[in-house]
Amino acid sequence: MDLHKEVTAARLTDDLVVDILSRLTYKSFCRCKCAYKAWSAFSADPDYCKKLPKKVTTGLLYQGHNKSAIPLVSLSQDDGEIDGILSDVPQYEHLEFLDCCNGLVLCKYRSSYTSPGICRFVVCNPATREWRILPDTHVGTDSRRDATILAFDPSWSPHFYVFNFNQHYHSPMSKLEIFSSDGSMWLVDDKWDSYVSVCWRSHLFLDGVLYAETTGQDVLVFGALKLMRDGKLPYHQIIEKPSDTFYVGTFTHGCFGKSLGNLHYAMPDVSGHSIVIWTLDEYAHDWYVKCHISMTDAFGRDDFVYYDNGGDGGDLHWFWNCDYWILALDLERDLVFLSDQKTNKLLSYNISTRELNEIRDHFERFQYHVYVPCYSKFPAQESSV
C-alpha cells in the first residue's frame, strides 16, 4: 500500500472501515488485512468480529492408511470428496500428509522416494497453488514416535515454522528440530528432554505461540519464535491441562480450539453426556470452564460410555470408552466435528443451532484436519550470498 492510500486509510474511523470490510468476500478481506496490518486487529474485537467476513471451512483433509491420495472431505454432502487438492506439488503421489494449519499443509516425501536416512518436508498452499520444499534433514531412528507440527498464522506473521520432534523415551537420542521460513534454516536442540513426549494429534498455533498436547497430562508451550531470525531457539515451558481431564485423558485425547483470540480445550466428561470446553487464562496459566455442549441433545440418547476389561497374568484392568470422538473444533463458526462409532459416520454439530449433520458415511479412523483456505502468498525467499 502506497503512502497516500495508507494516510487515507488511517483517517477513516474504525466503524466505517469495519462497515466497508463487512461487504467483502472472505478472500478479499484476507488480502486487505495483508495490505494494511492495523485491520487485522478488528478480527479480535468481539463487536467487530461479528460483522466481518467469517472464515469458510472448506472441509477436512485426511490420508488413508495406504498413504495414497490426500482428499478434501467437503462439509456439503453434495460435493463429497475432492481429490487432487495438492496435485500441483511435484511428485505429489509420493506425499505423506502430516499436518494442516490456517490454510497451509505440511507433508513429507515417503522414504521410498528420498535417499536413505533423508527426511524431506514440503509446505503447500492449495489456495494459491504454491509450495516450498524445505532443506533436507535426517530421519529419526524410531519414526513411530516422531511428531511433526506446522505453525502458521498469517495475521501474526507471513512466515511458517515446522517443529520436528525426534522422540525416544528415556534416551539421550531425543532431539528437536525447528524450521523457520524466515531465513530458511533448521535449528537443532540436541538436549531435548526425552521425558517430554509430544502427541501429534492435538495442537494449536495462536498469536505466535504453539500449544501442543503431550502424552502425559501437560501442554507444551513455545513462544518467541522470531528469535530464530537471530539463530536462537524459541523458549518453551510446560503447563498442566485442566485437572478434570486427567482420568478421561488417560484413555482418549482432547482437542484445542480458538475464538476471539482465546485458547480453548475440549474433552468429553466422564459420563460422555457432554463435551466440556475450557478456556485458558494466559496470564495465570489456569483453565476455567467456558461451556458444556450436550451430546445427549445432539444424539438423542445418553448411553455413550462403556468399559472394556482385560488382563494379563490374572490382573484385571478397566478401560473407559466413548461412542464418539472429538475430531476438530471450529469455534469461530460454532462447529464441533465428531465421529460416531456406533453408526460409523463423520458428523458436524452446530453449537448455536444445536443441529447434528452428517458429513460422510462409512467413517474410517484417520486423522482429520480442518482446512481453511489462505490466500496469502509465500514471502519471497532471500537469496544466499
N, C-alpha and C positions, 0 to 999 in steps of 0.2 A: 504494500500500500504506500503511495507516494505521500509527501509531506502535506500537500493541500488537502487530500482526502482524509488524512489522519487528523488534521486540525478540525475539519468539518465534522467528523465522527465524534470528536471529543466535545463539541459544542452541543450535541444532541442530548436531551435528558434520557435517563435510563428507561423511564416508562415508554418514551417514544421509540427508543431503539428496540425494546422488547416487543412492542406492538408491530414494528416492521419485521423483525426476525420471526415472529409467530406466523407470518404469512408465507414463509419459505418452506420448501421441502426439507426433510432432514439432511439430504445430501448437500443442498445449497447452504444450509445452516452450518454444517461442518466446515465448509470452505470459508465461510465468513469468520468463524472462530479462529481459523488458522491465519487469516489475513490481519485480524485485529484482536490480539490476545486478551484485552480487557473484557471482551464479550464472553469469554469462556466462564467468567465468574458468575454470570447470570444463571448458569445451569445448577449452581449450588445454592441459589436463593430459593427458599420454599415457595414464595409467591410467584416469582418469575418462572420457576421451573414448570409450573402447571400450564403456562401459556406457550412455552417454547416447543418447537417440534420434538417429538419423542423418538428415541431410538426404535427402529423397527427390527425386531428379532427375525432375521430371515429364516433361521432354522437351527438344527442341531447337527453338528459334524461328528462322525464316528468312522471307525475302520473295523472290518470284520476280522475274525480270527485268522483267516488266511492271508491277511495283510495285503489284500489286493487293492480294490478301489477305495476312495475316501469320499463317500457320497454325502450330500446335504439332505437331511430329512426336513422337508418343509412343514411349517406349522399348519398348513392347509392340506386337508386330505385330498383335495382336488389336484394338487401339484405333485404329491407323492415324493419320491426321492429324485434328487438332481445329481447326476453323475458328471464328472469332468470339471469340477469346480477348480481343481489345481492342474488342469491339463496344459496350462501354459508353461509350467515348470519343466526344465529339461529332465528327461528320463523319469517323468512323474510316476510311471508304473513301478518304479523301484522305491517309492517313498513309504516310510513308516510314520504314521500320524502320532504326534506326541502331545501337543497342547494347542490351545487357542486363547488369545487374549485381545479383547477390544478390536477385533477385525483382522488381526494378524494370526497366521497359522504357522506353527513350528512342526517341522518334520525332520527326519534323518534318513539318509540313504541306507538301505539294508546292507548288512555286512557282505552279502554275496556280490554286491555291486562295487564296493570300495576295496582298497588294498587291505591285506591282513593287518590288524591292530590299529586301523584308522577309523575314526568316527567323523562323519561329515554331516553337519546340520544345515538346513536351509529354512529361511523365514520367508513366508509368502503373504502377499496381499491379494486375495481373489478379486476384490472390488476394483483395484487399479491394474490388475494383471501384472504385478511386479513381484520379483523375488530377489533374495540375496543369499548366496551361498557363503557360509561362514568359514573362516580358516580351519583347516583340519585339526582335530585333537585326537588323543589316544583313547582307545576303548578300555573301559574298566575290566578288571579280572572277573567280576561277577555282575553281569549286566542285569540279572534278575532283580537285584536290589537297588539298582541305579534309579534315579529320578531326575527328570529334566523339565524345567519350568520356564515359560516365556513370560516376561513382564513388559507391558506396553500400555501407555495411556497418552493419547495424542493431546489431551487437554493439559497435560503436565510437561511433556517433552516429546519432540518428534523422534527421539531415539528409543530403541528397544534393548532389552537385556535378556540374556539366557543364563539360567543357573543350572549347572550340570553337577549333580551330586553323585560321586563315585563312593558308594556306601558299603562298608564292610564292618559288620558289628564286632566291637571289641578288637579291632585290628588297626595297626598303625598305617595300613594301606589306604585308609579313607582319605578323601580329599574333595575339595570343592573348586570347580572351575566356573568363572563368571565372565561372560562375553558382553561387551558394550559396543553398540553400533557407532557410538560417538568415539571414534578412534580405531574401531575395527580390531580390537585386541582381546585376548583372553588373559585374565588374571587368575592365578592359582593360589589357593590356600592349602598348603601341604600339611598343615597342623589341624585340620578339621576334626572336631570332636566326634569320634566313632560312636559315642553313645547317643548322639542326636541323629535319628533316622527319619528322613522326610517322607511323608506319604504323598505320592504323586497325584492322588485323587482330588484333594481339596486344597485350593489356594486361591488368593486374590491379590491383585495389584491395585492400590488406591492411593492417589496423591503422592506418588513417588515412593511408597512403602509396600514391600511384599510381605504378605502374611501366608505362611504355609503350615498346614497341619502336620504334626509328627505322628509316628506310630504309637506314641505314648499318649499322655493327656495334655500335651502342650501345643503352643503355636510358636513357630519360629518367625521372627520379625527382622527384616532387613531394611535399613534406611541409609540416607546419604549416598545414594548410588552415583551421584555426579562426581564423587571423589575419584571415581575410576578414571576420569579425564586426566588426573594427575598421577595415575599409576598406583593409587591406593585402594585397598579393599574396602567395601562399604562396611559399616558397623552392623552388628546383629545382637539381638537379645531374645530371651525366651519368656513368654507369658503363659499362664495357665488358661485352658479352655474353661467355659462355665462349669462350676463344680457339679451341677445337677446332671451333667452329661457323662460323668465318669463311668457309671455302670453300663448304660446303653452303649457308650462309646467303646466298650470292650469288645462288642460284637458287631458293630456297624460303624460307618463313618458319617460325619456331619457334612455340611455344605456351607460355604461362605457366600455372602451376597452383599450388595451395596445399594444405598439410596440416599440422596441428598448429602453426599459426602461422608456418610456414616458406614462403618463396617458392621455386618450382621453375621450371625452364625445360627444355623438351623439344624435341629435333630428331633426325631420322634421322642415323645415322652415314654416312660416305661410301659404304659398300657397300650401305646400306639394310637390312642384316641385322638391325639392332636400332635401337630408339629409345633415345637416351641422355637421362637425366634428371639435371640438375644442381640443386644446392641453393645458395642464396646465403647466405654468411656476412654478415649485415647490418652487423656491426661492421667487418670488414676489407674489405667490398665485393668479396669474392673468391668464385669459384664452385668447388665440388667435386662430383665425380660421386656421385650418390646410388645409381643403379642403371642396369642395361641391361635393356630389355624386348625379348625375342627376337621379331622378326617372322617369322623362319624357322619357329619353333614355331607361331606364330599362324596363318600362311597355309599352312604345309606346303610351302614352296618357298623358294628363295633368289635367284631371278632378278628382282630388283626394279629395279635401276638400269640405265639405258641413256643413251647420249649422242647428242644430235642435233648435226648440224653445219650451218652455213650461213655465208654470207659476202657481202660487198658489195665490189665492185671487186677481186675476186681474193683478199681476205683470208678465211682460214678460221677459224671460231670453233666451239668445242665447248661444248655446254650440258648440264649434269647434270640428269637427270630421274629421278623415282622413281615407282613404280606406285601408291604410297599417299600420302595426305596426312594430317597430324595436324590434326584439326578443333577438338578441345577436350579438356581434361583435367578429370576429376573425381576427384582423387587421394584425397579423403576417402572415396570409395566404391570406390577402386581401379579406376576406369574410364578408358579412353582411347577417344575417338571418332575413327574413321578413315573415309576414303573409299578404296575400291578402284577404281582407274582401269581395270583390266582387265575387271572384271565390272560396273562402273558401279553399285556398291552402297554404301550408308551402313551402317557397322558399329560395334559396340562391342566392346572387348576388356577382359576382366576380368583384372587383373594377378595376383590371388590364385589364381583357379581356372584361369587360362590358357584361358578359353573365349572364342571369337570368335563373336559373334552378329550376325545381320543385322537391322538396324532398318528399312531401306527399300530397295526395289529401284528401278531407274531413277533413280539419284542424279544430281542436277544441281549444277553448280559455283556454289553460293551461299555466303554467309557464314552459318554456323550458330552459334548462341549457346546454351549450356546454360542452361535456365530452371529455377530452384528457387523454389517458392512462398515468399513472405514475408508473414506475417500481421500485421506491424506497420503501424499506420495512420500516415498523414502527420501530423506535428505541426500544431497549429493555426497558421495564418498570423497574424503580428502585424498589427494594424490600423495604418495610417499616420495620423499626427496632422496 
